[in-house]
Amino acid sequence: MRYHCPTVNAVNRAKQRPSGSDHPAGESAPTDAGLWLDWEKDILSFLSARLPGGRVQIWYLEAFCRSGSTNRAWDETTIPHQTVRLDPGGPTKHLRLKSTVAGGVEVWHDLRVVKEGVRFDLRLTNRSDTAVDVVWAQPCLRVADFTGRTQETYLDRCFVFTERSDHHGLTRLDEMPRREEGRYRGGQVYVPAGVDHADVNPRPISPVTPVNGLIGCFSADDTQILAMAWDQTQELFQGVITCIHADFRIGGLKAGETKRLRGRLYLMGNDIPRLLRLYHRDFPD
């Protein structure tokens, strides 16, 4: 399926909007004025002249998932959902979405451009009178243009953080041992400590345990970093369409229960110590 991508002209038109149109009264304008957001047909676009090709896209969201996902057919794991945009279309600094997930779950998404990236604030509510087994969800970050690589060649551009003592723990995906056996072949799942290995992507699970919730990649010219993290992480995943995932944990919802989640996309210069400082500031727990 082809997805429409906003053009540079659309971004330029958005820049002509009144200064108060992209953020509520009393809220200061974003400090990273070069980055814009757009969303259409489940594709979230980050638009900036700093990006190769002028954009990066996330399949947002690819799936909401039940427990027991590791050893089960994927179509039996995913929960039907539909997402709609709540504000006018076109590039913006503040984007609001609503997902309706089968079983009575509503997810309200508030996305805002901030310095060096985008902030995600999610509110998930079970409107039904029974528990819903919605355990985790997948935003799929596509990085082919950003890294300048293909599915076969991008591993050395992508990284997670491990217990290695050098390079601040940064470990490129091609530097780690890989497993090839799983319900489905291809890709690699990196499971944080404390997460049940029965409840992750049904693809090969790495023998390496990441030490934090960050996954990222370097730009083709090595001048920029693109990374993503959430305050609750189910898995980090190197996927099969030149993509990387920081998949967030929901942990199920009781009848009437509401949970909140926070996420962050980082788009910044190639400065790993600063990336880690920002991550620990944003996610101190």
Beta strands, then each sheet from edge to edge (+ up, - down):
strand 1: 36-40
strand 2: 43-47
strand 3: 55-65
strand 4: 78-79
strand 5: 81-85
strand 6: 94-101
strand 7: 105-114
strand 8: 117-126
strand 9: 136-142
strand 10: 158-161
strand 11: 170-172
strand 12: 188-190
strand 13: 215-218
strand 14: 224-230
strand 15: 233-238
strand 16: 243-249
strand 17: 258-269
sheet 1: 1+ 2- 3+ 4-
sheet 2: 1+ 2- 3+ 9- 16+ 15- 12+
sheet 3: 5+ 6- 7+ 8- 17+ 14- 13+ 10- 11+
end
